[in-house]
Amino acid sequence: MYASEQGILNEQMNAAIMACNNEELKERLLVITILKPRFGKDGNQYYYILGSLPEPDCIAGFGNTPELAMIAFHNEWKGAKNTEQPLQPDKEDLHE
């Protein structure tokens, strides 16, 4: 018995979605690993903070779970790296 064309397409789509999700997770973890923001829990919210609140160049992400806080931090970081003063590490730091 052979797999249907639709079945093969579904499997290919599922593999592409999983690869995409893994790449997004890898990028988030890489940002957290390189920038080393503070992590903690305040009340019922987890957080990642780079800098000091309420400084304008501070990057913070909050969420009900550590993963949601990481996603929020990553989204804020992506917005901050498009500003005049990028907060990306030096290239030398990437090769440690």
N, C-alpha and C positions, 0 to 999 in steps of 0.2 A: 504494500500500500504506500502510495506517495503522498507527501504533504500537499495540501492545496496551496495555490498561489497566494490566497488571502492569509492563510496561516503563516506562510513564510514572511509575508510583508508585516504581519503583526509581530512576529518574533524580531525582525529587523528593527521595527519601530521601538519595541520594548528595550532592545539592546542600546539603541541610540539615546533613549531617555535616561537609562541607567548611567551611561557614560557621561552624559551632560550633567546629571546630578552629582556624580563623583567628581567631575572637574570643578563644579561650583564649590563642593565641600573642600576639595584640595586647596582651592584658592583662598577660601575663608581661613582654613587652618594655617596656611602659609603666612597670611597677613598677621594672624594672631601670634604665630611663632616668631616672626621677624620683628614686629613692633613691640611685643611684650607689654600689652596694656594690663593695668590692674584688673583683677577679676574678684568679684565678691557678691554678696547678697545683702540687700538693704530692704528689710521688711519682707515682702513677698516677691520682690523683683531682684533678679540676677543682673549683673552689669559687667561690662568691660569699659574701662576708661583709660584714655591716653591723654595725659595732661591733667589740669586741675579745673574742676567746675568752679565758677561759671565763665572761665576764660574763653574768648571767642575762638581760639585755635584748638580748643579741647575737642576730642572726638569721644563720644560716648554712645553706647548701645545698651538698652535695657530690654528685658523680656521676662516672661513668666517662667521660662526654663533657660538653662545655660545655652542651649542651641539657639533659641530665639534672641537672646542677648547677643550672641555671636553674629547672627544674621543682621541684626540692627546695627551693630558696630561696623560690620563690613560694608553695609550700605552707606553709613555715614562716612567711612573712610573713602569709599569710591567717590562720594561727593566732594570731599575735602581735597582729594588729589587733583581735582580739576580747578582749584583756586590758584591764586597767584603764588602762594607759598606752599608747595607740595610737602607732605609729611612722609614721603617715601624714604626708606633707608638708603644709604650710599651703596653703590654696587659692590664695594668691598665687603659689606656686611652680608650680602647674599651668598658669598662663597665661603663662609666660615664652616 
